[in-house]
């Protein structure tokens, strides 16, 4: 049975979770999960803004920075 996420099955996901548990330990797992969730949330909202044609703050700053760099040449 595949989950569609990188074609990993149940056994592979359990193995990955066990490896993460051994490497980081049980005390760090909530913090890692929280930061991973925030990263996914930011990625999804960023891609949603891209689909709507909106530029976020960082996009505007990057464009302004590129124009400044071109003028300095």
Steps between C-alpha positions, in 0.01 A plus 500: 500500500645835395420837650600697191760690699824408326351153441569390858308214652410439862820308574719770350324777694538309826870449427549870427318597821713260704820641351385856578412392854845348553684799354312782673354330804147520637545844660579674170221338294221749591727793417605345169140418411388853583772660287426260214130589519577872497726448200225318311247768592730776376571309181131443429405862568790617286402277212137612537614864472703411190194340340296814564768720347572674828848589615585481865736733680802289413410491132480880482828541685670249272383688190612834647834349596549365148428842350750660738766244408446565129540874553830453686667331201 
